[in-house]
Amino acid sequence: MSSAADSAVPRALVYDAPGEPLEALSLRELPALTAPGPGQVQLRYLSSPINPSDINTVQGKYPIMPKLPGGVPGHEGVAEVTAVGPQVTGLSVGDWVVPLAPAQGTWRTAGTYAAADWHAVPRDIGLAAAATIVINPPTALAMLEIFVALQPGDTVAQNGATSAVGEAVIQIARARGIKTINVIRERPDMDAAVARLKGLGADLVTTEHKLKEDLKASGLPAPKLGFNCVGGSAAQAVTSVLADGGTLVTYGGMAMQPVTAGTAAMIFKDISFRGFWLTGRWAAAQGPEGRRKALDAIVALYRSGALTPPPLAPFPLATADDPEAWKRAFERVAAPHRGAKVVFDMRGGAEA
Ligand SMILES: NC(=O)c1ccc[n+]([C@@H]2O[C@H](COP(=O)([O-])OP(=O)(O)OC[C@H]3O[C@@H](n4cnc5c(N)ncnc54)[C@H](OP(=O)(O)O)[C@@H]3O)[C@@H](O)[C@H]2O)c1
């Protein structure tokens, strides 16, 4: 089976050696796609996010990388099936699919893949949810389930609450009756950021420096569990408010500073420090079936209305006026307080 997409020359952002994205990447044409072989599907990408781990991958700082030279980054994205090879079951032309495994190289317009590495998602969840379903919502869900047996009425605290993971934590926690204490960076649009997170169900939104005072004033119980995606003093702030015997889970390092913790919290409250990595230990423990189940659980949360995706800021790879339009996407990623997930719109859509 074939379609018009088969004849189009695929393009991709490609790098030959690790470096900063603007220097290391270039937009190149790839060999034309041929008909998919046994067990293969041909895909046309719709939308592929730029996540922090993608930047780290291009920089050569992430443990899972494409083969270089000629590597295509991109761990996440949604694509449409345009052709199905022999012996493929469960996927049809027109299905929307997302990668089950990292490093599929999603920053491209089209490609041919092993069908077993892809999972169908229903179109009714929408493009933003489908494009961003693979990494951040399952991270939030798993971290809320794995470390502490939380009950309705319990609280969790987190820094980096404006991140895609942070927003998913807020919403999934709320759906379970768990309250969230959310630390965000000082910013010019503080009122708007607080209103957004409260609209998603946050119980308290505050800054590192006001956390203790605002938590006391809120009357919320001390959190048993804390999530840290920032490091440095923001990790220390969350640790300092954890309940006796509480757990801090580190899953990101946005400030690029070591995790620090107050001595008193460690001695007097016996705080535990754990780590979480979705695409490594968690994915290996789940196996493909476990990963499929987690994605289906996220689809159900979207369909029930409990979870909404982050707003997307779409950028084309290139336009007639700007053959390097993809560079604007990285400029937007580098801006603080961006409030949206930057994605490559592979259908050639305009900048948001
Ligand atoms: N371990 C895992 O399995 C796993 C899975 C998913 C994600 N992650 C990690 O989780 C983190 C968040 O990912 P995401 O995709 O959700 O992020 P995102 O949507 O791109 O948002 C980035 C977040 O980081 C904050 N931030 C950026 N630079 C910062 C700095 N210098 N100091 C403090 N905060 C800063 C931003 O705050 P503003 O709004 O103020 O800009 C925003 O909250 C990343 O570190 C990512 O690698 C890890």
The ligand as an SDF file (V2000), in Angstrom:
LIG
                    3D

 48 52  0  0  0  0  0  0  0  0999 V2000
   14.0740   11.5470   34.5080 N   0  0  0  0  0  0  0  0  0  0  0  0
   13.1040   11.3920   33.6190 C   0  0  0  0  0  0  0  0  0  0  0  0
   12.6800   10.2860   33.2910 O   0  0  0  0  0  0  0  0  0  0  0  0
   12.5110   12.6030   33.0030 C   0  0  0  0  0  0  0  0  0  0  0  0
   11.3430   12.5200   32.2330 C   0  0  0  0  0  0  0  0  0  0  0  0
   10.7770   13.7020   31.7360 C   0  0  0  0  0  0  0  0  0  0  0  0
   11.4150   14.9200   31.9830 C   0  0  0  0  0  0  0  0  0  0  0  0
   12.5770   14.9310   32.6950 N   0  0  0  0  0  0  0  0  0  0  0  0
   13.2600   16.1920   33.0410 C   0  0  0  0  0  0  0  0  0  0  0  0
   12.3140   17.0170   33.6760 O   0  0  0  0  0  0  0  0  0  0  0  0
   12.6590   18.3570   33.4810 C   0  0  0  0  0  0  0  0  0  0  0  0
   11.4440   19.0930   32.9410 C   0  0  0  0  0  0  0  0  0  0  0  0
   11.1580   18.6170   31.6280 O   0  0  0  0  0  0  0  0  0  0  0  0
    9.9080   19.2180   30.8360 P   0  0  0  0  0  0  0  0  0  0  0  0
    9.9200   18.7130   29.4610 O   0  0  0  0  0  0  0  0  0  0  0  0
    8.6980   19.0090   31.6670 O   0  0  0  0  0  0  0  0  0  0  0  0
   10.3270   20.7630   30.8790 O   0  0  0  0  0  0  0  0  0  0  0  0
    9.7490   21.9830   30.0920 P   0  0  0  0  0  0  0  0  0  0  0  0
    8.2910   21.8100   29.8550 O   0  0  0  0  0  0  0  0  0  0  0  0
   10.6570   22.2630   28.9570 O   0  0  0  0  0  0  0  0  0  0  0  0
    9.9250   23.1510   31.1700 O   0  0  0  0  0  0  0  0  0  0  0  0
   11.1780   23.5150   31.6450 C   0  0  0  0  0  0  0  0  0  0  0  0
   11.0330   23.8540   33.1150 C   0  0  0  0  0  0  0  0  0  0  0  0
   12.3060   24.1100   33.6910 O   0  0  0  0  0  0  0  0  0  0  0  0
   12.2920   25.3690   34.3400 C   0  0  0  0  0  0  0  0  0  0  0  0
   13.6340   25.9280   34.2280 N   0  0  0  0  0  0  0  0  0  0  0  0
   14.3460   26.1190   33.1100 C   0  0  0  0  0  0  0  0  0  0  0  0
   15.5700   26.6060   33.4050 N   0  0  0  0  0  0  0  0  0  0  0  0
   15.6290   26.7130   34.7490 C   0  0  0  0  0  0  0  0  0  0  0  0
   16.6140   27.1570   35.6600 C   0  0  0  0  0  0  0  0  0  0  0  0
   17.8120   27.5840   35.2300 N   0  0  0  0  0  0  0  0  0  0  0  0
   16.3270   27.1500   36.9780 N   0  0  0  0  0  0  0  0  0  0  0  0
   15.1230   26.7270   37.4040 C   0  0  0  0  0  0  0  0  0  0  0  0
   14.1330   26.2760   36.5930 N   0  0  0  0  0  0  0  0  0  0  0  0
   14.3860   26.2880   35.2790 C   0  0  0  0  0  0  0  0  0  0  0  0
   11.2460   26.1840   33.6030 C   0  0  0  0  0  0  0  0  0  0  0  0
   10.7800   27.2110   34.4060 O   0  0  0  0  0  0  0  0  0  0  0  0
   10.1990   28.5850   33.7800 P   0  0  0  0  0  0  0  0  0  0  0  0
    8.7600   28.3350   33.4710 O   0  0  0  0  0  0  0  0  0  0  0  0
   10.4090   29.5630   34.8810 O   0  0  0  0  0  0  0  0  0  0  0  0
   11.0180   28.8860   32.5610 O   0  0  0  0  0  0  0  0  0  0  0  0
   10.1930   25.0900   33.3720 C   0  0  0  0  0  0  0  0  0  0  0  0
    9.4630   24.8670   34.5520 O   0  0  0  0  0  0  0  0  0  0  0  0
   13.8640   18.3580   32.5380 C   0  0  0  0  0  0  0  0  0  0  0  0
   15.0310   18.4320   33.3240 O   0  0  0  0  0  0  0  0  0  0  0  0
   13.7700   16.9950   31.8790 C   0  0  0  0  0  0  0  0  0  0  0  0
   15.0070   16.5350   31.4040 O   0  0  0  0  0  0  0  0  0  0  0  0
   13.1230   13.8150   33.1970 C   0  0  0  0  0  0  0  0  0  0  0  0
  1  2  1  0
  2  3  2  0
  2  4  1  0
  4  5  1  0
  4 48  2  0
  5  6  2  0
  6  7  1  0
  7  8  2  0
  8  9  1  0
  8 48  1  0
  9 10  1  0
  9 46  1  0
 10 11  1  0
 11 12  1  0
 11 44  1  0
 12 13  1  0
 13 14  1  0
 14 15  2  0
 14 16  1  0
 14 17  1  0
 17 18  1  0
 18 19  2  0
 18 20  1  0
 18 21  1  0
 21 22  1  0
 22 23  1  0
 23 24  1  0
 23 42  1  0
 24 25  1  0
 25 26  1  0
 25 36  1  0
 26 27  1  0
 26 35  1  0
 27 28  2  0
 28 29  1  0
 29 30  1  0
 29 35  2  0
 30 31  1  0
 30 32  2  0
 32 33  1  0
 33 34  2  0
 34 35  1  0
 36 37  1  0
 36 42  1  0
 37 38  1  0
 38 39  2  0
 38 40  1  0
 38 41  1  0
 42 43  1  0
 44 45  1  0
 44 46  1  0
 46 47  1  0
M  CHG  2   8   1  16  -1
M  END
$$$$
